[in-house]
Amino acid sequence: MWLARVIAFGEAADRYVEINKRYGPLARIGPNHVLTDDPDTTLRILNPRSQYERGNWYNSLRLDPHRPNLVAENRADEHNALRHQMAAGYNGRDVPQMESIVDERLVEWTEYIGNNALSSYQNTKVFDIARSIQYLTTDIICHLCFGKPVGFVATHSDVHEFLGTLESRLPIAEQFSVFTELFTMLAAVTRLPMIKRALIPQNTDDFGVGKILGISRKEIDERLERSLANHQSDILASFLRRGMPPTQAESEITVSLFAGTDTTATGIRATLLYVVTSPPIYNRLCNEIRGEFPPTSNPNPASCDKTQELPFLQACIKEGLRLHPPVTALRERVVPSTGDHICGSQLPPGVNVGLNTKGLLRNRSVFGEDSDIFRPERWLNKDDPRHQGRMERIFELVFGAGITRCLGLKIATLTLNKFFIEVRLTVQSTVVPSQCQQY
């Protein structure tokens, strides 16, 4: 019940950090659940050769209880087969124009900001940039998946109520991850078609998840009917070309929108908030960007390769993601049949081990005694290359590891790196306190 309560009140990530600080790197949080923030333990559990398997926690991520998707599939062979089918779409091999699509959507977004969000000496505008960034990331993913944006930026609205549905559905899914019996009950009752139509999103719905499923289904049917799958270069076409069944593709595309839009937006918003609320960091980053990309230089968006040559920008992005990782859910793994010895304790088979991502990214032995502070300079210290290498290895856990490493990493990297260049950070920003919790 404790776990359900902290999730319900939206304070789970911070409470996980407190629990491990108080009780050590391995703490019991339920009858058959433990929590760890130990970096080396996490690396070992996520190692591709690890005997740990995904637990029932992942069932909560299914759109349909009878149809697994990539993020919810806990059978290793099936999960790996899906990753193989989807990798070429996500990593750009089948979508060679991936970077230019991100550029196109960023240009549209910055033009909207310039026309609708900038204050003047005579008129101060309060603009919800947190929500606006989410419109941007959603249109980027839609364009990459379908070959065209859906219109989140152009209308600056929650098209089809997709984001609202995501935000309302997530707390329910999180409760299912605690009370896994609820998933078993849902799977049983939704075998009846009438109940399934009432409880599970359908591709005939007019809004929310079902509407996105419907858009996916319509695109799939048109492509199959006109044999277009082999002539288009977007993520959906990649899935179909590589043998994914249409029904599975419909589900995976929708999950891509869920998984890719909110996480990338969270990373951008958190980093932006840390930067604009620290004048020395803000000024240093602005100077680095202006030095490499003067206002009168090439108006085309900077290449991702070029942005990665800016050391302080990279340090700010890493520090923002470290302090506020986009995914802080437990992502429980199950102790194998041989049992395991973790942080001085022997765990029997079947115990669910939750991974405290936010806690391990604030580990003081790795990131220093000031690990709770936004200090990008920690990434620029070259005095101890070995320790810097360890910091980098632990930081990479933001994106998972092994066979569960984020497939959308390239999309996230392109968006994160380009965003701060295109925004230029040349306009002095003021944060409205009541809005700070929305990043």
N, C-alpha and C positions, 0 to 999 in steps of 0.2 A: 504493500500500500504506500510505503514511503516513496518508492520509485515512481508510482503512478501520480502521486501528488506533486512531486517536484517537476515532472514533465508537464502536468496540467497547468501549473503556474508559470511555465516558461523559464524556469530557473535551473534546469537540469545541468547544463554545462558548467555553470559556476559552482553548483553544489558538488559536482564530481571532483572539481579541483579542490574544494575545501575538504572533502572526504579523504582524498589521498594525502593531502598535507597533514591532516590530523592523525590518520591511522597508518600511514606508510604507503609504500608503492603497491601493496596488494591489500584490498579491503573488501569485506563481505557486505553486500548491499541487498541481499535477498536470500531465501532458503537455498537456492542452487545457483546463485549469481555472485560473482566477484568482479572487482573493478581494479584495473592496473593503469598506472601512468609511467611505468618503467620503460624507457626507450628500447633497451636491449631485448626485453621480453616481447615487446610489440614487434620488433623486427624479426624475432625468431618465429613468432606465431604467424606472421604474414609471409614468411619465406615460402617460395614456390614449392619447396620440398617438405614443408611442414605437414604433420599428420592432423593438424587441427582442421576442422570442417566448419562451414557456416552453420549457425544454429537456427532455431525456429524464429528468431528475431527477424530474419529476412523475409518471412512470409508476409509481414505487415506492409511490404513495399509492392505487393502485387496489385495491379489494377483489377484483375479478375482472379479470384482465388483458385480457379481451375487452369490458369495459364501463367506459368512463370515467365519472367522477363530477365534481362541480363542482371540487373541489380538485385533481383529477388531469388534467382536460381541458386539453390544451395547444393545441388548435385554437381560435383567437380567436372565430370566429363561433359555434361550438357552445358555447363557454364563456359567451359573452354571452347566448345564448339561454337557457341554464340559469339564469343569474343573474336574468334577467327573470322566469322562471317562479317562482323561489324567493324573490324579494325581499319580496313582500307578506306571506309567512309569517314571515320573520325580523324585519322591521321593525315588525310589530305591526298593519299595516293590516288583515290578515285574522284577526288574533288580538287583538281589542280588550281582552280580559281578561288580557293578558300580565303586567302589573304585579301584578294581584291574585293570579295564580298564583305568582309569585315570593314574594309576601307569605305565601301559604298554606304554601308549603314551608319558608320561613324560620321561621315560627311553630312548625311541627312540629319543626324541627331544634333551635331554642332550648329547646323543652320537653324534648326528649330530653337535651340538655346539662344543663339544670337538674335533671333527675331522675337522671342517671347519671354525670355527669362532674365535679361540683363537690366540692372537698375541704372538710373541716371542721377545726376546731382539733384534734379527736381523731383524724381519719383523713385522710391525704393520698392522693389518687388520681393516678396517672399515666395520662393519657388521650391517645390518638393522635388529636389534633385534625387532623393533616394528612390522614389517611385519612377522618376524619369529614367534613371539608369536601368531599372528593371525592364522598362519598355524597350530600351536599347538592346539589352542582352537577349530578350525574347525575340525581337525581330531578327537579330543576327542568327539565332538558332533556327528560326522558321525559314529564313532565306537559305541557309545551308542544307536544311532538310528537304524543303519543297521546291527550291529553285527560285523562290520569290518571298518577300516579306508579307506578313499578314496585315500590317497596318498599325501596330502599337505606337510607333513613333509618329507617323503621319497624323494620326488622330489624337495622339497622346491620351489614350484611354485604354481601359482593360477590355480589349476585343474579346467577345464571346464569354466574358467574365472568367477567363482562364486563370488569371492570377488570384482573383478572389476565391475561386474554387480550390486552388492550390493551398492557399493560406488557411482555409477552413477545413480542408481534408487532412492536412499534416498532423494536427493534434490528435485526430481520431486514429490515424495510422500509428502514431507513437504509443497510444494506449493499447493498440493491438499488439505492439511489440513487447509490452509488459504482460498482458493477459493473453497469452498465446492460445488459450482455450477458445477465446472469442473468434479467432480465425478458423479454428476447427468447426465451430458452430456455424459460422458464415458459409464456409465451404459446403457444409451439409445442407443448409436450408436453401442455398441458391442453386441446388440441383433442380429445383422446381422452377420452370421457366417464368411463371408469374412473379415469384419472389425475386428471381434474378433480375428481371426487368425493373423492379422497384428499387433494388438496393445497389446494383452494380451499374457503372456508367455504360451507356450504349451508344453506338455510333450514329444513332438516330436522334440523340438528344439535341436540344436547341442551344445549350450553353455548357460552359465548364469543360470537364474532362471528356465527356461524351461528344461535345462539339468538335474537339480536337481529334478524337478518334474518327469522327465522321469525315473531317477534312482529309485525314490520312487515308481513309478508305476510298474516298472519291478519287484522290490522286492515284492510288494504287490501281483501281479499276480502269481509269482512263489510260494509264500507261500500259497495262496488260492488254487492253482492248486494241490499242493503236501500236503496240509493240515499241513503245517509246523507252522502255527501261534501259535498253542498250545504247541509246543515243543521248541520254542526259547525264549530267555529271553533278549530281547532288547526293546527299547521304541516302535518301530513300532509294534512288536508282541503284546505288552501290549495294544496298541490302538485297534488292530483288535480283540483281545480276549474279550475286554470289550465292543464290539458292535459298534465300530465306522465304518461307511460306508467307503468302500475303497477310494472313491473320496475325502471324507473329510480327511481321513488319509494321502493321498497324499499331500494335502494342508498343514495340520498341521505339518507334518515332515519337509517340506520345510521352513515353518515359524519358526520352532524350530532352524533350521540352521541359519536363518537370525538373530533371536532374541538372540540366545545363544552364538554365536561365537564372534560377535563384542562387546557385552556388557562385557563379561568376559575378553576379550583381552584388552579392554579399562581400566578396573579396574587394571589389572596386570601392564600394561604399565605406567599408571599414577603413581601408587604407586612406581614402580621401579625407575622412573625418579626422584621423590621426594627424595627417599632414597639415590641413588647414587650421587646426587648433594648436599647432606648434609653430609660431612665427620663425624661429631660427631654421627649422627643417623646411618649412614652406619656402623661405627665401633661398636657401641653398639649392633646393630642387628646381625652383624657377630659374635660377642663374645657370644651372647645368643644362636645362632644356633650351634656354635662350642662346646659350653659347654654342650649342650644336645645331639648333634649328632657329635661326633668327626669324623674326616676324616677316621679313621681306624675302625669305628664301622660298624654295619650291613649295607651292601651295598644296601639292599632292600629299596625302598621308605618308608619314615616314614608314620605311620598311621595318618589319619586326627585327631583322638582323641588326639594323642600325640602332634601334632603341635599346637592344641588349648590350650595346657598347657604352651605355651610360651607367657608371657604377653606382651612383647615389640613387638613381631611379630604381635600379634593381634591388638595392638595399632597402628602400622604402617599401617596395612591393613584398619582398620577403618578410619584412618586419610586420607589415599589416596582416598578412596571411598567418604568420606565426602567432600573433596575439589574438587574432579573431578568425580561426579556421572556419571555412564555410560549412563543413560537416563536423558536428560534434556528437552525433548519435553514437550509441554504444557499439554497434556493429559486432555483436557477440560471436565469438568462436567457441566451439565445444572441445573440452579436453578429450584427447583420444583414449582409446581403450587401455593403453599402457599407463594412464595417469601422467602427471607431470609435476615437476618441482619448480615452483616459481617464487622468487624473492624470499626464500627460506621456508616456504610452506609446501607441503605435499598435497596436491589436489587429486581427488579420485576421478575416474572417467565420468564423463557426462556433465561436468560442471560448466556453466556458461561464463566465459571470461569476456567482460566488457572492456573495450579499449578507450581510455580517457585521452583523446587526442589533444584537447585544450590543455590538459595537465602536463602531458609529456613535452609539449612545445614550450612550456614554461619551466622545464627542468633546470634547476640552478647549476647543477654540475656540468650541463651542456651549454647553457646560454648565459650563465653568469648570475651573480647575486641580484642584479637589477632586471631579472628576466620578466618581471611584470610591467616593465617600462618600455614605451615605444622609443627605441634608440637605434636607428638604422646604422649608425656608425659601427655597431658590433660586427657587421658583415664586411667591413672594410679593413679590419685588423689583419695584417699579413705577417705579424711577428711569430705566430705559431700555426704554420700550415696544417699540421696534423689535427689540431683542435678545430680549425676552421673546416676541415674536411668532415669531422664528426658532426659539427653543426649542420652542414649541408645535408648529410645523410639523414639526420633526424628530421630536418625541415621537410625533406621529400615525403615524409609520412602524411603531410597535408593532403597529398594526392593518392594516398594508399600505397600499397606495395604488392609485388608478386603478381599473381593472377587477378587480383582485385584492384590493380592500379588503374586510376581514372583513364578511360579511353579518350575522353574529351580534353586531355591536357593541352594539346596543340591549340584548340579553339580558345581555351581559357587564357593561354599564354599570349596569343595574338591580341585578344581583346584587352587584357590587363595592360600589356606593354604599350599598345597604341593609344589607349584611352587618355593617359596622362599627357602624352605628347599633343594630341589633338585638342584637348581642353586648354592646353598651354599653361594653365594655372596663372594666367596673367591678370585675371580679375580678382580683386580682393573679395573674399567671401566672409560672410558672417553667419555663424551657426545659430539657429533659433533653438534655445534649450529644450523646449517641449517636443522638438522633432528628433532629438539626438538618439532616442531609443529605436528609431525606425531603420537605422542602417543595417 
